[in-house]
Amino acid sequence: MNFADRLMGKIDQKQSHVCVGLDPRLDRIPEEIKKEAVERCGETIEAAAWSLFEFNCGIIDAIKEHAPVVKPQLAFYEMYGSAGIEAFEKTVDYAKKQDLLVLTDGKRNDIGSTAQAYADAYLGQQEIGEDKKLKARSDALTVTPYLGHDGIGPFLKNCEEYLKGIFILVKTSNPSAGELQDLELNTGAKLYQRLAELVVEWGEDLIGQRGYSSVGVVVGATYPQEAERLRELMPQNYFLVPGYGAQGGGADDVLPAFNQDGYGAVVNSSRGIIFAYQEEQYSNDYQQAAEEAVVGMKEAINQALAGADKLAWG
């Protein structure tokens, strides 16, 4: 099975289209976790990294029954150097042991051997010695497209060889996205629409058993009209939909990202779930609050899909 097939299997298993972003911020991690980290490691960068990993484990335990995939954002780990990267790797390993898919948010891209190195780092495997191989930990990776096929080809190669996935930035959720993505071409199409056409071409040889490609796209919940048009252009590509919750997107906003079969999108929330304990409507226990938030999000999306006659498990 390709990546999309495996993702859809997890979605069916948990009847959920929720992706939980693991973006731990030290200043928002519960004090008891940071206190224990200092007792273990002193006031060091290792204590900060230990706090990230311990917090992530608690979140994973809380949400694993209600979400098919988690999305660690590399920047929140890289800022702590090698200790942070270790926390990232341990987080990925723990998530996979808990039967979750892992979509690494790194927005990598380059050309030639450098692009291949990025692809191998996250979506391949490296030979060590005569007979040992270090397997890549991620199931999928976000990539940027603005170097064209030269920058995408190595990732496509590894998606095919190792049954991995990529999500290409097409129409992102940030307010200034239109400065480039909405530029009008001489054909009259917007830049993001032309990019969507390229994504279809890049992913057409990687269609899985259930009709979806391993090549997905990032389409923000904050632009539902554009998402509707992109869904028409890309019926066989999975959408990763950021912008839910803290960035203003709601359940109705994500509906255009789904196909009529009830599939085609996973909807990401990071702060709205992992830091839910800091909101009045949730428990002040960070794990219980995360579970409450992910269940609420799952149910809201499913109810919206049912209202649009798009619920896959009607």
VOBA-1610 file (N, C-alpha, C; in pm, whole numbers, padded with zeros to 5 digits, always signed):
BEGIN
Met+00084-00120+00000Met+00000+00000+00000Met+00088+00125+00000Asn+00045+00226-00076Asn+00119+00350-00073Asn+00084+00430+00053Phe+00147+00547+00066Phe+00123+00626+00187Phe-00024+00664+00203Ala-00087+00705+00094Ala-00228+00746+00102Ala-00317+00630+00147Asp-00289+00510+00099Asp-00366+00392+00142Asp-00351+00370+00292Arg-00229+00382+00340Arg-00205+00360+00484Arg-00270+00469+00568Leu-00264+00593+00519Leu-00329+00703+00588Leu-00480+00680+00596Met-00540+00641+00486Met-00685+00618+00484Met-00723+00502+00574Gly-00637+00401+00584Gly-00663+00291+00676Gly-00667+00338+00820Lys-00575+00426+00857Lys-00574+00482+00993Lys-00696+00571+01016Ile-00733+00646+00915Ile-00852+00732+00925Ile-00976+00647+00950Asp-00990+00538+00877Asp-01104+00448+00897Asp-01102+00387+01036Gln-00984+00347+01080Gln-00970+00282+01210Gln-01017+00372+01323Lys-00985+00501+01314Lys-01017+00595+01421Lys-01133+00687+01388Gln-01189+00669+01269Gln-01299+00754+01221Gln-01270+00901+01250Ser-01152+00940+01206Ser-01105+01075+01236Ser-01016+01126+01124His-01034+01254+01091His-00950+01320+00991His-00855+01420+01057Val-00830+01405+01187Val-00752+01503+01262Val-00603+01469+01257Cys-00524+01569+01230Cys-00378+01562+01242Cys-00338+01653+01359Val-00263+01599+01453Val-00223+01677+01571Val-00079+01726+01552Gly-00064+01857+01552Gly+00068+01916+01537Gly+00145+01916+01668Leu+00262+01854+01667Leu+00346+01848+01787Leu+00449+01961+01779Asp+00404+02080+01821Asp+00486+02201+01817Asp+00510+02250+01960Pro+00589+02178+02038Pro+00605+02212+02180Pro+00684+02342+02199Arg+00631+02429+02282Arg+00698+02554+02316Arg+00728+02551+02464Leu+00853+02571+02498Leu+00896+02550+02636Leu+00818+02636+02734Asp+00784+02759+02694Asp+00714+02849+02786Asp+00568+02810+02809Arg+00517+02712+02732Arg+00378+02670+02748Arg+00366+02525+02796Ile+00478+02462+02820Ile+00478+02326+02874Ile+00452+02334+03025Pro+00371+02244+03082Pro+00340+02249+03225Pro+00465+02257+03314Glu+00454+02335+03418Glu+00568+02360+03505Glu+00620+02233+03570Glu+00531+02138+03601Glu+00578+02017+03667Glu+00671+01935+03579Ile+00649+01940+03448Ile+00738+01869+03355Ile+00874+01937+03352Lys+00876+02069+03345Lys+01004+02141+03341Lys+01080+02128+03473Lys+01008+02124+03584Lys+01074+02106+03712Lys+01144+01972+03719Glu+01075+01867+03676Glu+01137+01734+03676Glu+01256+01730+03582Ala+01247+01800+03469Ala+01357+01803+03374Ala+01482+01866+03437Val+01464+01974+03512Val+01577+02039+03577Val+01636+01949+03685Glu+01551+01876+03758Glu+01600+01781+03859Glu+01684+01671+03795Arg+01647+01632+03675Arg+01720+01526+03605Arg+01848+01576+03540Cys+01840+01693+03478Cys+01948+01738+03388Cys+02012+01870+03429Gly+01963+01933+03535Gly+02011+02065+03569Gly+01953+02169+03475Glu+01995+02292+03491Glu+01945+02400+03406Glu+02026+02401+03277Thr+01996+02306+03191Thr+02073+02283+03069Thr+01981+02274+02948Ile+02042+02275+02832Ile+01964+02257+02709Ile+01907+02116+02702Glu+01976+02022+02766Glu+01923+01885+02772Glu+01793+01879+02851Ala+01781+01962+02954Ala+01656+01967+03030Ala+01543+02021+02944Ala+01573+02120+02863Ala+01471+02173+02771Ala+01425+02065+02675Ala+01520+01993+02617Ala+01486+01888+02521Ala+01409+01774+02587Trp+01447+01738+02708Trp+01376+01632+02781Trp+01231+01676+02805Ser+01211+01804+02835Ser+01076+01855+02856Ser+00991+01840+02730Leu+01050+01870+02615Leu+00977+01856+02488Leu+00931+01711+02470Phe+01023+01619+02489Phe+00991+01478+02466Phe+00888+01428+02567Glu+00904+01461+02692Glu+00809+01414+02795Glu+00669+01471+02768Phe+00663+01597+02733Phe+00535+01660+02700Phe+00472+01592+02579Asn+00552+01568+02475Asn+00501+01503+02355Asn+00445+01364+02385Cys+00514+01289+02469Cys+00467+01154+02504Cys+00329+01163+02570Gly+00313+01260+02658Gly+00184+01278+02724Gly+00075+01313+02625Ile+00106+01401+02529Ile+00008+01437+02426Ile-00026+01316+02340Ile+00075+01243+02298Ile+00052+01124+02213Ile-00038+01025+02285Asp-00011+01000+02412Asp-00095+00907+02488Asp-00239+00955+02494Ala-00257+01086+02500Ala-00392+01143+02514Ala-00471+01138+02385Ile-00403+01149+02271Ile-00475+01166+02143Ile-00471+01043+02052Lys-00396+00942+02090Lys-00368+00833+01996Lys-00491+00755+01952Glu-00597+00754+02033Glu-00719+00683+01994Glu-00808+00765+01901His-00774+00893+01884His-00864+00984+01814His-00802+01055+01694Ala-00677+01027+01665Ala-00610+01092+01552Ala-00525+00988+01479Pro-00527+00990+01347Pro-00447+00893+01272Pro-00302+00934+01252Val-00272+01063+01268Val-00140+01112+01230Val-00100+01230+01319Val+00029+01240+01346Val+00083+01356+01417Val+00184+01425+01326Lys+00203+01556+01351Lys+00289+01636+01264Lys+00387+01719+01348Pro+00503+01663+01379Pro+00604+01745+01448Pro+00665+01849+01354Gln+00672+01972+01401Gln+00734+02081+01325Gln+00881+02089+01367Leu+00971+02064+01272Leu+01113+02051+01304Leu+01172+02174+01372Ala+01123+02292+01340Ala+01183+02414+01394Ala+01182+02416+01546Phe+01078+02359+01606Phe+01066+02362+01752Phe+01166+02268+01819Tyr+01229+02182+01742Tyr+01330+02090+01793Tyr+01470+02136+01755Glu+01484+02185+01634Glu+01615+02231+01586Glu+01669+02345+01669Met+01581+02426+01728Met+01627+02541+01806Met+01705+02500+01930Tyr+01696+02372+01969Tyr+01772+02323+02084Tyr+01890+02236+02042Gly+01932+02250+01917Gly+02052+02183+01872Gly+02039+02032+01871Ser+02150+01964+01894Ser+02151+01818+01886Ser+02058+01755+01990Ala+02044+01818+02107Ala+01953+01766+02209Ala+01809+01775+02160Gly+01775+01881+02090Gly+01640+01894+02035Gly+01614+01793+01925Ile+01713+01769+01840Ile+01697+01669+01734Ile+01677+01531+01795Glu+01748+01503+01902Glu+01726+01374+01970Glu+01584+01365+02024Ala+01533+01476+02079Ala+01394+01476+02128Ala+01296+01453+02014Phe+01325+01512+01898Phe+01241+01489+01779Phe+01243+01341+01740Glu+01361+01283+01731Glu+01373+01143+01688Glu+01303+01050+01787Lys+01319+01077+01915Lys+01253+00994+02017Lys+01102+01012+02011Thr+01056+01133+01982Thr+00913+01159+01967Thr+00856+01079+01851Val+00927+01081+01739Val+00881+01008+01621Val+00874+00858+01651Asp+00978+00806+01714Asp+00979+00664+01748Asp+00863+00628+01841Tyr+00838+00713+01939Tyr+00731+00686+02034Tyr+00594+00691+01965Ala+00575+00790+01877Ala+00448+00801+01806Ala+00422+00677+01721Lys+00523+00628+01655Lys+00505+00511+01570Lys+00477+00386+01653Lys+00537+00377+01770Lys+00507+00265+01859Lys+00362+00269+01907Gln+00303+00388+01908Gln+00163+00404+01948Gln+00068+00398+01828Asp+00116+00344+01717Asp+00034+00317+01600Asp-00014+00445+01531Leu+00068+00547+01533Leu+00038+00672+01464Leu+00130+00689+01343Leu+00078+00746+01237Leu+00163+00789+01128Leu+00229+00922+01165Val+00347+00945+01109Val+00422+01067+01141Val+00450+01145+01013Leu+00398+01267+01010Leu+00419+01360+00899Leu+00513+01469+00951Thr+00636+01466+00907Thr+00733+01565+00954Thr+00718+01694+00875Asp+00701+01803+00948Asp+00683+01934+00885Asp+00819+02003+00880Gly+00890+01986+00768Gly+01022+02044+00754Gly+01033+02140+00636Lys+00935+02134+00543Lys+00934+02221+00425Lys+01070+02222+00357Arg+01122+02102+00330Arg+01253+02087+00269Arg+01246+02103+00118Asn+01355+02144+00058Asn+01366+02152-00087Asn+01507+02194-00126Asp+01553+02146-00238Asp+01678+02187-00300Asp+01682+02116-00434Ile+01798+02108-00496Ile+01809+02038-00624Ile+01923+01937-00618Gly+01923+01847-00714Gly+02033+01753-00731Gly+02061+01669-00609Ser+02188+01653-00579Ser+02229+01565-00469Ser+02181+01615-00334Thr+02165+01747-00321Thr+02117+01802-00193Thr+01971+01766-00171Ala+01890+01777-00274Ala+01750+01735-00262Ala+01742+01586-00232Gln+01828+01508-00296Gln+01828+01364-00269Gln+01867+01336-00124Ala+01961+01415-00072Ala+02001+01397+00067Ala+01886+01427+00162Tyr+01810+01533+00135Tyr+01692+01562+00216Tyr+01591+01447+00206Ala+01569+01400+00084Ala+01473+01291+00064Ala+01518+01166+00138Asp+01647+01136+00132Asp+01698+01017+00201Asp+01691+01033+00352Ala+01713+01156+00400Ala+01713+01179+00544Ala+01579+01150+00607Tyr+01469+01184+00537Tyr+01337+01170+00596Tyr+01251+01063+00531Leu+01281+01027+00407Leu+01195+00935+00334Leu+01273+00819+00273Gly+01393+00797+00316Gly+01474+00689+00259Gly+01539+00607+00368Gln+01651+00546+00333Gln+01730+00478+00434Gln+01877+00484+00393Gln+01962+00490+00491Gln+02104+00507+00466Gln+02179+00379+00504Glu+02271+00338+00417Glu+02351+00220+00446Glu+02464+00257+00542Ile+02475+00177+00648Ile+02580+00197+00747Ile+02661+00068+00755Gly+02786+00073+00717Gly+02867-00048+00719Gly+02827-00141+00605Glu+02859-00267+00620Glu+02836-00364+00514Glu+02690-00407+00504Asp+02623-00420+00616Asp+02489-00479+00609Asp+02386-00412+00700Lys+02418-00299+00756Lys+02325-00230+00844Lys+02267-00109+00773Lys+02138-00088+00795Lys+02072+00028+00733Lys+01996+00106+00839Leu+02007+00236+00834Leu+01932+00325+00922Leu+01806+00367+00849Lys+01691+00324+00897Lys+01566+00355+00830Lys+01519+00496+00863Ala+01465+00563+00763Ala+01406+00695+00787Ala+01283+00680+00875Arg+01263+00775+00963Arg+01156+00761+01063Arg+01022+00815+01015Ser+01023+00915+00928Ser+00898+00980+00890Ser+00821+00896+00788Asp+00688+00906+00796Asp+00603+00847+00693Asp+00580+00945+00579Ala+00589+01074+00609Ala+00567+01177+00507Ala+00641+01303+00549Leu+00654+01394+00453Leu+00732+01516+00474Leu+00668+01630+00395Thr+00666+01750+00453Thr+00624+01867+00375Thr+00742+01920+00295Val+00715+01962+00171Val+00821+02013+00083Val+00771+02140+00014Thr+00865+02224-00023Thr+00832+02345-00099Thr+00862+02321-00247Pro+00785+02386-00337Pro+00791+02349-00479Pro+00862+02447-00570Tyr+00919+02555-00518Tyr+00954+02666-00606Tyr+01086+02650-00679Leu+01144+02529-00677Leu+01256+02497-00766Leu+01211+02405-00879Gly+01078+02382-00885Gly+01025+02299-00992Gly+01056+02152-00974His+01046+02077-01082His+01061+01932-01075His+01200+01890-01027Asp+01302+01973-01053Asp+01437+01940-01005Asp+01439+01923-00853Gly+01355+02000-00786Gly+01351+01993-00641Gly+01253+01892-00587Ile+01164+01841-00671Ile+01062+01746-00628Ile+01097+01602-00665Gly+01167+01585-00776Gly+01196+01452-00827Gly+01256+01355-00727Pro+01360+01394-00650Pro+01416+01300-00553Pro+01316+01254-00447Phe+01226+01342-00409Phe+01124+01304-00310Phe+01025+01206-00372Leu+00988+01228-00498Leu+00899+01135-00567Leu+00962+00997-00575Lys+01090+00994-00607Lys+01162+00867-00617Lys+01153+00789-00486Asn+01175+00858-00375Asn+01171+00788-00246Asn+01029+00752-00204Cys+00931+00833-00245Cys+00792+00796-00217Cys+00760+00662-00283Glu+00807+00645-00404Glu+00780+00519-00475Glu+00858+00403-00415Glu+00986+00426-00388Glu+01072+00315-00343Glu+01040+00271-00201Tyr+01007+00366-00114Tyr+00989+00335+00028Tyr+00843+00350+00075Leu+00751+00375-00018Leu+00609+00388+00014Leu+00583+00501+00113Lys+00649+00612+00089Lys+00633+00731+00173Lys+00544+00833+00103Gly+00522+00948+00171Gly+00438+01052+00114Gly+00501+01189+00127Ile+00458+01282+00044Ile+00497+01422+00058Ile+00373+01510+00048Phe+00382+01627+00109Phe+00277+01729+00100Phe+00344+01857+00051Ile+00307+01900-00069Ile+00368+02014-00134Ile+00288+02141-00102Leu+00358+02246-00063Leu+00290+02372-00033Leu+00229+02430-00159Val+00097+02450-00158Val+00027+02505-00273Val-00047+02634-00237Lys-00135+02627-00136Lys-00209+02747-00092Lys-00209+02745+00060Thr-00115+02816+00118Thr-00094+02809+00263Thr-00188+02901+00338Ser-00194+02882+00471Ser-00297+02948+00552Ser-00258+03086+00602Asn-00132+03128+00583Asn-00087+03254+00640Asn-00142+03374+00564Pro-00157+03489+00631Pro-00221+03605+00569Pro-00151+03657+00443Ser-00019+03648+00438Ser+00053+03703+00323Ser+00076+03602+00212Ala+00011+03486+00221Ala+00033+03381+00120Ala+00009+03431-00021Gly-00087+03519-00038Gly-00124+03565-00171Gly-00021+03651-00239Glu+00077+03703-00164Glu+00179+03787-00226Glu+00248+03716-00342Leu+00266+03587-00330Leu+00322+03508-00439Leu+00219+03411-00498Gln+00149+03342-00409Gln+00064+03232-00454Gln-00055+03279-00539Asp-00098+03403-00521Asp-00212+03455-00597Asp-00172+03535-00720Leu-00044+03538-00752Leu-00002+03613-00871Leu-00070+03555-00995Glu-00115+03645-01083Glu-00185+03602-01203Glu-00087+03581-01317Leu-00096+03466-01382Leu-00009+03433-01494Leu-00068+03488-01624Asn+00010+03481-01731Asn-00040+03534-01859Asn-00153+03448-01916Thr-00174+03330-01860Thr-00287+03245-01901Thr-00417+03286-01832Gly-00406+03373-01731Gly-00522+03412-01653Gly-00538+03333-01525Ala-00462+03222-01513Ala-00467+03141-01392Ala-00380+03202-01283Lys-00411+03170-01158Lys-00326+03210-01047Lys-00207+03114-01037Leu-00101+03161-00976Leu+00019+03078-00961Leu-00012+02949-00887Tyr-00092+02954-00780Tyr-00119+02832-00705Tyr-00200+02733-00788Gln-00280+02783-00883Gln-00356+02692-00969Gln-00264+02619-01067Arg-00167+02690-01121Arg-00069+02625-01208Arg+00012+02523-01130Leu+00047+02557-01008Leu+00120+02463-00924Leu+00037+02337-00899Ala-00093+02355-00879Ala-00180+02240-00859Ala-00177+02147-00981Glu-00174+02204-01100Glu-00167+02123-01221Glu-00036+02043-01226Leu+00073+02106-01182Leu+00201+02036-01179Leu+00198+01922-01077Val+00136+01948-00962Val+00128+01844-00858Val+00054+01721-00912Val-00052+01743-00986Val-00125+01631-01046Val-00032+01550-01135Glu+00047+01620-01216Glu+00141+01550-01304Glu+00246+01474-01223Trp+00301+01538-01121Trp+00406+01475-01042Trp+00356+01351-00968Gly+00230+01351-00930Gly+00178+01241-00849Gly+00102+01135-00923Glu+00088+01147-01056Glu+00000+01056-01129Glu+00051+00912-01134Asp+00181+00892-01115Asp+00236+00756-01115Asp+00240+00694-00976Leu+00188+00765-00878Leu+00195+00718-00740Leu+00054+00702-00679Ile-00043+00666-00762Ile-00179+00646-00716Ile-00190+00510-00648Gly-00254+00508-00532Gly-00266+00385-00455Gly-00391+00305-00487Gln-00412+00199-00411Gln-00524+00108-00434Gln-00658+00177-00416Arg-00663+00280-00333Arg-00790+00347-00303Arg-00808+00477-00382Gly-00721+00497-00482Gly-00743+00607-00575Gly-00678+00739-00541Tyr-00592+00742-00438Tyr-00526+00866-00400Tyr-00375+00853-00414Ser-00312+00964-00451Ser-00169+00967-00473Ser-00092+00984-00341Ser+00032+00939-00341Ser+00122+00966-00228Ser+00170+01110-00226Val+00141+01184-00334Val+00179+01324-00343Val+00059+01409-00303Gly+00067+01467-00184Gly-00040+01552-00135Gly-00002+01698-00141Val-00090+01783-00091Val-00068+01927-00095Val-00109+01991+00037Val-00052+02106+00065Val-00091+02186+00181Val-00185+02296+00133Val-00307+02296+00185Val-00409+02395+00148Val-00475+02445+00277Gly-00463+02572+00306Gly-00507+02626+00433Gly-00658+02633+00450Ala-00704+02608+00573Ala-00846+02618+00604Ala-00897+02760+00596Thr-00805+02857+00598Thr-00845+02997+00595Thr-00882+03046+00455Tyr-00870+02958+00355Tyr-00906+02994+00218Tyr-01000+02889+00159Pro-01123+02879+00211Pro-01213+02771+00167Pro-01252+02780+00020Gln-01268+02901-00035Gln-01306+02913-00176Gln-01196+02861-00268Glu-01072+02894-00232Glu-00959+02845-00310Glu-00946+02694-00295Ala-00975+02643-00175Ala-00969+02498-00152Ala-01070+02426-00240Glu-01187+02484-00256Glu-01290+02422-00340Glu-01243+02412-00485Arg-01181+02517-00534Arg-01129+02513-00671Arg-01014+02413-00685Leu-00928+02409-00584Leu-00815+02316-00588Leu-00862+02172-00580Arg-00968+02147-00506Arg-01020+02011-00500Arg-01070+01965-00637Glu-01128+02056-00713Glu-01170+02023-00849Glu-01050+01990-00938Leu-00941+02063-00918Leu-00822+02041-01000Leu-00744+01916-00958Met-00757+01878-00831Met-00674+01769-00776Met-00760+01665-00706Pro-00843+01593-00776Pro-00933+01498-00710Pro-00862+01379-00646Gln-00739+01349-00688Gln-00671+01230-00637Gln-00553+01262-00547Asn-00544+01386-00500Asn-00435+01426-00411Asn-00490+01459-00273Tyr-00423+01406-00172Tyr-00465+01433-00034Tyr-00425+01574+00007Phe-00514+01641+00081Phe-00488+01775+00131Phe-00449+01768+00280Leu-00341+01836+00315Leu-00310+01865+00454Leu-00360+02007+00478Val-00454+02022+00572Val-00524+02148+00591Val-00485+02211+00724Pro-00390+02306+00725Pro-00361+02381+00847Pro-00458+02496+00862Gly-00450+02564+00975Gly-00532+02683+00994Gly-00658+02662+01074Tyr-00680+02537+01124Tyr-00800+02509+01202Tyr-00780+02560+01344Gly-00883+02617+01401Gly-00878+02654+01543Gly-00807+02785+01567Ala-00684+02780+01616Ala-00613+02899+01658Ala-00594+02999+01545Gln-00587+02952+01419Gln-00569+03043+01307Gln-00701+03088+01245Gly-00814+03042+01303Gly-00943+03095+01262Gly-01030+03003+01180Gly-00978+02892+01130Gly-01058+02801+01050Gly-01146+02713+01136Gly-01266+02680+01086Gly-01358+02593+01158Gly-01397+02474+01074Ala-01488+02391+01128Ala-01527+02268+01060Ala-01588+02294+00924Asp-01673+02396+00914Asp-01734+02425+00784Asp-01631+02473+00682Asp-01526+02539+00730Asp-01424+02591+00639Asp-01344+02480+00572Val-01333+02365+00636Val-01250+02257+00581Val-01328+02166+00486Leu-01459+02181+00480Leu-01541+02093+00395Leu-01497+02092+00249Pro-01463+02208+00189Pro-01424+02205+00048Pro-01299+02122+00019Ala-01220+02094+00121Ala-01099+02015+00100Ala-01129+01867+00080Phe-01248+01824+00116Phe-01285+01682+00107Phe-01355+01653-00025Asn-01330+01534-00076Asn-01407+01484-00189Asn-01543+01435-00142Gln-01631+01407-00236Gln-01765+01361-00201Gln-01762+01225-00132Asp-01655+01148-00150Asp-01644+01018-00084Asp-01611+01029+00064Gly-01588+01151+00113Gly-01558+01170+00254Gly-01411+01158+00289Tyr-01327+01146+00188Tyr-01183+01137+00209Tyr-01115+01253+00136Gly-00983+01253+00142Gly-00908+01352+00066Gly-00842+01459+00149Ala-00866+01461+00282Ala-00806+01566+00364Ala-00779+01518+00506Val-00669+01567+00562Val-00645+01560+00706Val-00630+01704+00754Val-00690+01734+00866Val-00699+01872+00916Val-00610+01885+01038Asn-00517+01977+01034Asn-00420+01992+01142Asn-00462+02098+01244Ser-00441+02063+01370Ser-00447+02161+01479Ser-00328+02135+01571Ser-00258+02238+01606Ser-00142+02226+01694Ser-00173+02287+01830Arg-00164+02419+01839Arg-00187+02488+01966Arg-00323+02457+02026Gly-00425+02446+01940Gly-00561+02424+01989Gly-00579+02293+02062Ile-00489+02197+02040Ile-00497+02068+02108Ile-00390+02055+02215Ile-00264+02077+02178Ile-00158+02047+02275Ile-00153+02146+02391Phe-00204+02267+02371Phe-00209+02365+02480Phe-00353+02396+02522Ala-00442+02303+02497Ala-00583+02324+02533Ala-00600+02344+02684Tyr-00509+02288+02762Tyr-00522+02299+02909Tyr-00513+02443+02957Gln-00465+02533+02873Gln-00456+02674+02910Gln-00581+02753+02872Glu-00681+02684+02817Glu-00808+02747+02780Glu-00916+02713+02883Glu-01003+02810+02910Glu-01101+02795+03017Glu-01197+02679+02996Gln-01231+02649+02871Gln-01334+02548+02846Gln-01285+02405+02864Tyr-01154+02388+02887Tyr-01099+02253+02901Tyr-01043+02230+03040Ser-01015+02104+03069Ser-00951+02067+03194Ser-00816+02137+03208Asn-00771+02158+03332Asn-00638+02214+03352Asn-00529+02106+03356Asp-00569+01981+03336Asp-00474+01872+03316Asp-00443+01864+03167Tyr-00316+01878+03130Tyr-00285+01896+02987Tyr-00321+01775+02903Gln-00313+01654+02958Gln-00349+01536+02882Gln-00500+01524+02864Gln-00573+01545+02972Gln-00718+01539+02963Gln-00771+01648+02870Ala-00713+01767+02879Ala-00756+01877+02793Ala-00728+01845+02646Ala-00612+01787+02617Ala-00578+01751+02479Ala-00677+01649+02425Glu-00714+01552+02507Glu-00812+01453+02462Glu-00947+01518+02437Glu-00990+01605+02528Glu-01117+01675+02509Glu-01115+01755+02379Ala-01005+01823+02353Ala-00996+01908+02234Ala-00995+01826+02105Val-00920+01715+02104Val-00913+01636+01981Val-01046+01566+01953Val-01113+01519+02059Val-01245+01458+02040Val-01344+01561+01988Gly-01342+01681+02045Gly-01431+01786+01998Gly-01408+01823+01853Met-01280+01829+01814Met-01247+01861+01676Met-01289+01749+01582Lys-01261+01626+01620Lys-01301+01511+01539Lys-01451+01510+01517Glu-01526+01529+01624Glu-01672+01524+01614Glu-01726+01641+01532Ala-01666+01759+01548Ala-01712+01876+01472Ala-01691+01856+01322Ile-01576+01803+01284Ile-01550+01778+01142Ile-01643+01671+01088Asn-01661+01563+01165Asn-01750+01456+01118Asn-01894+01503+01106Gln-01938+01587+01198Gln-02074+01639+01189Gln-02090+01730+01068Ala-01988+01812+01042Ala-01994+01899+00924Ala-01996+01815+00796Leu-01916+01710+00791Leu-01915+01621+00675Leu-02050+01552+00658Ala-02109+01507+00769Ala-02240+01443+00761Ala-02345+01540+00708Gly-02338+01665+00753Gly-02433+01766+00706Gly-02418+01796+00558Ala-02298+01775+00505Ala-02274+01797+00362Ala-02286+01668+00283Asp-02331+01563+00348Asp-02346+01431+00286Asp-02211+01379+00233Lys-02106+01404+00313Lys-01973+01359+00276Lys-01909+01265+00379Leu-01983+01225+00480Leu-01925+01143+00585Leu-01899+01001+00531Ala-01776+00955+00543Ala-01738+00826+00486Ala-01803+00708+00559Trp-01841+00727+00684Trp-01893+00615+00764Trp-02039+00638+00799Gly-02118+00684+00703Gly-02257+00720+00728Gly-02344+00606+00774
//
